[in-house]
Amino acid sequence: MTLDVLKTGNAAKIVKVEGEGAMRKRLLDMGLTPKTVVKLYKKAPMGDPIEIIVRGYHLTLRLKEARNIHLTELSEDNKR
């Protein structure tokens, strides 16, 4: 699954960050690296952009950017 389909309040672990050139580098520089846990905090009223919590800070992304971040669901042990 990708970050743009994560449900509000759910957390998942990043598996892969896609994209080309500057956009991919920018996502990685913001801390969106593989094995990092992200949580969807909220969505804008029309659904775009979304606000996530990553590495203890809030980050806002457009859905276009969020589609480049592939996730895996956390096991019950990792959700605590």
Secondary structure, DSSP 4 states (H G I P E B T S, - for coil): -BGGGPPTT-EEEEEEE---HHHHHHHHHTT--TT-EEEEEEE-TTS-SEEEEETTEEEEE-HHHHTTEEEEEPPGGGG-
